[in-house]
Amino acid sequence: MQAGPDGTEDRKRRYEHAAEKIMLAGALGLTAEALLPGFGAPGWVLPASEIIAGWGSGFIAWNGTGRKLLPAYLGAFGTFLGSWSIAAGAWGLWTWDAIGAWLAGVTVMIPLGIAAVHQDDGGREPLAIEMAEPEKDPDQEVMDQFEYMFSELGAEKVIVLAVEETTGGRVLQLRLPNSGRVTIDTLRSLTPQIEVILEMAPGTVGFETAANSALVIMRLREKDSLSGSRTLTPDLRISTVNEAFPVGDQEDGSLNLISVRERHGFGVGTTGSGKSNLVNIFVDQLSHCVDTVIWMIDMKGGRAARPWFQAWSEGRADAPPIDWLATTREEAAMMMEAILAAVEIRMRSGIGMNKIVPSGTMPQIELICDEMADLLGSERGTRTEVGDDAKTNSWFIGKAEIIGQKGRSEAVGSMWFTQRGTNSMSGSGDLKSLCELRIALKPATSGDLQWVIPDASEAAKKTLMGLVKFPGVGMTQNGPKVSGVTKFFHDDHIEGQCGADEINPRCVQECPIYQSALEVGNIRPQLDSMTASALGPAYEDRWKRAAENGIIRVPVAALSGGRNRIEAADYPGAFEEIVSGFTDPYAKTHPGLLRMREFLAFQGAMGASVSMILEDLLQQNISVARETVHKWLRKDRKDGTVHNPDYGRWKYGEGPNWRTDDDETDGQFG
């Protein structure tokens, strides 16, 4: 029972306890006086026991607590019970004299006992005064303050479930009342008043729905977490397009994850917004996927794409991150027709039943188009190039729409980048409606943002528009989910040291783009032979055409259809300097060995038998003897890069039971 402000409840409870104990002791004495004579006990036993018990208890109380009045009281109470027992034995237990003496004595002893305890305590009420107030939870105080604020603003019975401190400010979890009188729109309408009460800048308070309509997330942007950006590090990269990948950090510190698997998308960003950096993020992430080939249309003359080819052009990477590059309308038209041909051949093959799941043997084709307005701007639909077969923008828009309609199930995706989300720069409304992935960077106006992410709340739009001073800040919509304000990763050239310009035409080795191109050179998948054969010379001769137009330096091996590092010198359109600058030539590696390692790495924990490896090599048009594969596997196992479990499947990486001998039975289950 809790004490009142004046200790009333504690005092009442103290009297009740004292009365109960004294009445119980008296009742025990009365009971003993009634029963003991019947057992033949001598008359002096009970009085002596009561007196001894009283003074003995008093001594213990005095010795243990140092009190004075309480021990004397206990001795006196024992003496009273002993004296009464003697008198009751003489008068008779059930006489009026004995009963009256017992009642009178007990009645007097109750207040005397309470007085003795109270005086020994110095007249204090310990429970009422000494009891310390429990320490208040700071989070609970904040929650109470916000609940009171909502109530004062008319949003009554809104409950704050939790409050969390993030890198961008506090995040509150709210539960709305079951009456339905307060909705998320009610809270959003109160945003201006809340910002005034909390003394925050306009657009820094936002609300979003959580698991259901009754649960709401309230975000307070109290800290500047968007002025800096971190680099896209290896731990943030993915290895398969079947997984979502991060593109930046949201204000609350969480990663903004997007997916291009079975999705088309487009990104919009004005000049200086960080759009080129965003294009690099996409190329970087997708080039690390062992089940994706990247085709890119760069209508800025290859300025965005060229740096990704440098490591390959120098002979330091087996393959470039980008599998096909178009920098002219003619090459772009050829590429888009090839994509539609790939969709058609895959659709007719029936592989994957209702859809193709990207893999190392059937990779996703991801088309990335920078400056799409040059090809798909709707106000340029009548423009034609010189020649009878020139393609208009209307033609490109039509092809892009077909890619959006049919490509999803055939592991073909597309990502379009432009400066504004209007139809005049981003194609038709039908094309945009097919793009579930939307990215908005530094919109010029809230109207521009509406063209890109119409599902964003007014509060979110206001917040983003207030942050346009920061480059690389934007928002994404991935399917139905609209992200928070995001600071995209930095994945661009080292300023002043490298870039696609006349002063610094090449990247230094420390450049993030150059480093990524080196990392992915030996894991880039080849287009499956079924699709590649259907595309014919348009795909097969892509590097010859690139060498002829001089946009990129094409290695000799690529011009002859190979993937390995440079082996020999001149070829029409190639550059002698590609090989002349290397004094330590790279060893030749059989393409079948590279493909075998790539295939095993993709299989992961499932592993693959020798027969499966041979079948994959045949699909890639690489003819290798079974014994050669056994020899490669034995060598790699000796190096600790593969292992062979007891059931006969080979796996990538060092295993628990791998051996270093050249056992001729290796792969016998293959």
Secondary structure, 3 states (H helix, E strand, C coil): CCCCCCCHHHHHHHHHHHHHHHHHHHHHHHHHHHHHHHHCCCCCHHHHHHHHHHHHHHHHHHHHHCCCHHHHHHHHHHHHHHHHHHHHHHHCCCCHHHHHHHHHHHHHHHHHHHHHHHHHCCCCCHHHHCCCCCCCCHHHHHHHHHHHHHHHCCCCCCEEEEEEECCCCEEEEEECCCCCCCCHHHHHHCHHHHHHHCCCCCCCEEEEECCCCCEEEEEECCCCCCCCCCECCHHHCCCCCCCCEEEEEECCCCEEEECCCCCEEEEEECCCCCHHHHHHHHHHHHHCCCCEEEEEEECCCCCCCHHHHHHHHCCCCCCCCEEEEECCHHHHHHHHHHHHHHHHHHHHHCCCCCCCCCCCCCCEEEEEEECCHHHHCHHHCCCCCCCCCCCCHHHHHHHHHHHHHHCHHHCEEEEEEECCCCHHHHCCHHHHHCEEEEEEECCCCHHHHHHHCCCCCHHHHHHHHCCCCCCCEEEEEECCEECCCEEECECCCCCCCCCCCCCCCCCCCCCHHHHHHHHHCCCCCCCCHHHHHHHCHHHHCHHHHHHHHCCCCCCHHHHCCCCCCCCCCCCCCCCCHHHHCCCCCCCCCCHHHHHHHHHHHHHHHHCECHHHHHHHHHHCCCCCCHHHHHHHHHHHHHCCCEECCCCCCEEECCCCCCCCCCCCCCCCCC
